Amino acid sequence: MNELITIDALAKKLSVSISTVRSWVRQGYIPKDTYVQIAKTYRFDYDRVIEALRQRNKDDPPTPAEMVKTAQLELDLVVHPDKDL
């Protein structure tokens, strides 16, 4: 295993909230073999987390964060139709 990082550090590197990381752990988007949990403390192998997220099946339902991003892009197209996205 590579160097392990805290949930806070992982959230910052992924530009998401800590609660999003926790949600992804619960939903299995971040597999159990990519982190170590001792009591309520998690330590993540960043490289393995990234690999797992990249390999996530494209047919899987989108994460809530992906749905929000899509909705924001669609709204931006309506509000600013001439803007290059």
ABEGO torsion letter per residue (X at the ends): XBBBBBAAAAAAAAGBBAAAAAAAAAAGABBAAABBBBEABBBBBAAAAAAAAAABBAABBBBAAAAAAAAAAAAAAAABAABBX
